[in-house]
Amino acid sequence: MHTFKANLLTLAVLSAISLPAHAELLANEAAEKEVEVISVLGKRVSYANNTTDESMKLAKAPIGNVMDLIDNLPGINVGQGDAFGGDDYTTTISMRGFVIDRADQQLGITIDGVPNGGSAYAGGSKANRYLDVENTRLVEVGQGSADIASASLDALGGTINFVSANPEMEAGARFAYTSGSHNARRYYARYDSGEVFGNTTAYFSLSDSFNNRWMGSGSNGNTDRLHVEFKSVTELDKGRVTARVSYNDAHEDNYQPISLAHFNRTPRWDGLTTNWTGNPDIDQNFAEAWSTLRENTLAYVKMEWYLSDNLELDVTPYLHLQNGRGDWLPPFQVYATNANGDRINRGNGTRRVNYTHVNAAGLPILDGNNSQAGAKRVSSYRHTHYEKTRLGTTANLSWELGNHRLRTGVWLESQERNQTRDWHDVIDPRVSYEFNDQPYWVQFDDDYQHDVTKFYLQDQITLGDLQLTLGVQKYLVELTRTDDLNGKGKDSIDSDSDWLPSAGVVYRLNDKVEVFAGYAKNFKSISDSILENKKTADLANLSPETATNMDLGIRYFGENVSFSSAIYNVKFNDRVVLLRYATSADGTPNYLAAGDGNFDNVGGVTARGFETSVDWRLHQNLSLTSAITYNSAEYSEDVFASKTTPTGQPALVKDYREGDKLAGIPEKMLSLALNYHDGNYRAGLSSKYVASYFGAAKHSYNSQGAEVWNRDEIPTHTLLNAYLGYEKALDNSSLFSGVDLAFVINNLTDKNYITGGSEGAYLIGAGRTASFTISLNF
């Protein structure tokens, strides 16, 4: 297969020859009323935004991750370690130089406008915990800026809002079965009540999914997911009540991020092992023991009132419950002692010694004399437990007053989170990783309290064809950590924002063309995870992150061709960076690290770029969509950090260098999709091109001792995906009212590629993956 290099001129030419499509109104009675939603072009607002369409759902297997739906929108790159997106540990998203990965959460995620509670692995929850693909109506992406009412503490680079489908007006049931690569299987059932009580519709759905890790054989781990959703909509004389509950129980065996050198050697293996050897030094990498267990329940009730012809109010109280744990298999046990030298089973203590053997009496061998008679090998199964309760509400008031549309609102949330780590002895490491339920050591037990208040005010002024929007918002955030075990006491920090202004203008040149420009200052509060390793005194000079986003663009709505293009400039300030990673010198996890590392403000990032989304209706049944991204993101300041030179001497050196490319962010991307639909038959072919980019930027030394800056050039790749489908409505004499057959194949050419990751730690993309789904309607 041929590869090609693309520059900005190439992308512009490709954009021109794929000029887009017919703008279709996404009609839905409960859809947002404030602005028009236009196909993938999104809303007619003063900031760049896009919306997924039905073809993007058809191109994804129902067993897949709902996060994948946005991968072909401009500016966005979604990385999944698992073939079907079944590993939250290795799910990453980048957009305009901002990311969601294990170290950073810089993009906001909401579900029907309800905040997701953060996207971090340690206690966060991405959208796949709350939604099945079939129950997702669309996804709204605000690149750079977002709707001022959006409720998120992570929206430095914009917000991604996942909108759930509404119940059907007619009663009916649907059953679907999916079978696919890597022993994938999925059962899905949904019942729609139709209209009951004269004003209410509802549905209930249940899905059960399973697939093995796509790499390796033998005991190579798996994902097992049980998911339940309920939604009801009740129409009132002067309002509407929408209620929704989702429950998700997932067990995910992880993938290991790897180096570029590792990928070049073995592009289909992440280094985790698939057969038990009985040697803990090898079995610490046993794939089945790298696990994520999470249980999430999210419930909300949205109450909308039409107080008058020009006054509307909505209030949405919500509740989120989470519990779960993360597992690792350290090849040793830990002997922790207090100041008197006595062994303790709770708390870090003053000294910790790792030991690998016990003597014939079962006592730890601490002097390394492991060859003595009767010595027995030991290892640990380390659990980090996560529990969270979030209770909150959003409230928004909209008032039409002449040519003004005034909006104001508030978001309130109280969150309690506990994080505990305990160590269990493996009963017999020669046989398996089965462990003693009673931990031999509890390392830490911390409670976090997170209180949030956000309020905003916006005025949208319409002056003929000109629409001017002015707004301001402010966050009040208080974080508290209470150490229940290690005597660190109680630490608190306020992470309030300044007043955050926004302004925008949309001017309609005619019925088909509008230009827009927008400015917004975004905010990310200090996360509670930063309190893990620091006391309040150490955080006195740590500032919340902010970003200023400016967009200038044009939208065209034609009979057969539509497109939206934007140029942008982003300045990311007070960037908080993880200065010490929780890994050992040999790259294995640092099992004793209490948190992910130390954080500090280390400067900023500047990003400039160009995005285009296009949609071209070639024929009544045939359409072509395209998304083009050019993003140039650089570090805007030198960053200094304490390092050790190759000779072992301490030195203050540049860790990041002004003008270097931002690590891990693709600069050039191009997506093309051809979709055919004639009522019964459907088919589609899509491709995504990602140009090479630097995976790492932190200062390092090569084997000759020379300084190295931007490094790890991630290879260019182009992925092809295809789908085929057939649907048929049956008459009343049949057992079923309809049948649907769907075949999806991803990575058609079985390409080796890197799909994402974080700085210096990359994710191997899955090989060719296929699935077949049969759906029956009753």
C-alpha angles and dihedrals in degrees: 000000000000121000126204139198119235130202130183093272091052091051091049092052092049089049091054095051092048097048107166149256155272114300107235122193110234096224118202127144094225094044121123109284102197098080139012117263110215119193112274089336090079123203132349094247138126096263134062112268141154138196131210119242134208094269090062089059092048090055092058127072113245088234089060132098118275088223089072091067092081098047094101096050117105118274095013132111119180119196123196125181091199123067091234097031093257099143118075090184090069102034113117135173129191127189127170093338095314123109150192110212138124093289103035137038107188101147126072122231125196133176111217085338093307114124115249096219096249132306101245118128091232100071101332129115128210123206095272088072090063108033143047117214092242091054094051114099097186144323122238117207122193105195110209097344132036141193108301091234092059112126111219139117093205103053100119092130101027140286133279112207118194111205118204122222120257124237118271120255091227124064116247148125134235131199124187134181124195126194123180153142121319092032090296117174132163137181119201129180130175132179122197116199095204116213112337131174087017094278112043135084126180144169138198123200136183129189133180118192137182136174137156123238106276097231127066132010136247114038094357097150132250148216120245118183133178114190133182130183135182127181133172133181121198119190116211131188092259104013151008135246119207121186126185136176127182129184124189129182114183136175109189126180108210139232122228121240109234141198123257089248089055090051092050090053100042113010093176101049130065097197097258114128127235104198128060111241103177090238109112092204088063098031093057082083095050104138096221091059096055096082143160117201117185136166117190132180120182122180131173140167116207115199118192124188129188096209092180139338090285105025125078132174131187128184123186119186114188142183128204124188123185136174132163146110145236122229136210133166111225112195093229144043126241127238107200121186137186127232090281093055093251117142114249131195097201127054136018092275122193098287135027127191124188116219131183103193141043124205128243090279091054094251122138117264103222100167095064094248091136097150094071119121114279095015113153129199118241137187139175139238106215120205127190109195123208126195125172139173120188123184119178150131140216122208127186131182123195123191126185108208114172107296091346127091108195120196129183133165151153137224119203125182137167117193130187118191133177125196119188131171123201134174124220127194116241106238096222116353090192089069111029145319094269106142142200110264091219109076118230091207135021107202101189143348116195133174121205127198118197120185120184133187121176127173132176143182126200136176121198111195122195116203106175107288091353121089118190123190126193124178147159133196138181136196127209110193128174122187126192130181122193116194106213096184121021102052097247089128124205123331126187135183134179115224101186123162128228117243103294113212128202132183136174146167134206120190121188108212090186139327091294107036133055133166124208140188130185144179127194136166110216130198140206119191123222106272122234091238088072088066091062095087104021138063122225091261090059090052097051093105097037112112129199114255121256135184132193114213125194124184132185118181154142133227126199123194111192135168093258104001130054132166144168124206131181139177117205145187122203128186114193112198135191091013111198111218134188102240099185120039121214095242133106125237092267092053096254118127118280093234094189096054108118093211141357095285143273122321132204141160106263107172130274152280133242120206128185126176156134130248132185132180118190137183124190124184102210093177138352089272101028130070138171123208128187139182124195127191132185113174126172110189123174139172107259098201140034113254120207125202139167110264140169116240121225087263091057097253121137115242140167105238139163109274095181124020128217111250096023118128117265109257121250099008119120111228100199128033134164127188125189127180130180114197130187126189128165102168099270103031128048135176138169143183122196136176136191124199120198117186121218117279139172115271097195138031106169115119115265143153127245125224090276092054095252121140117259125196124168103024144149099064104209109221122249115256139182120200126199124203130181140186138189127191144174128192129183132183113217130209126253093266092067126089089235129044093214146355131210128191121193132181120187127182123185127196090018094188094047092240123189108228147143111250102192139291135153133293109312092350113087137184124232112230118233122259125236109325128185135185136181124204130190117193126191124196121206 
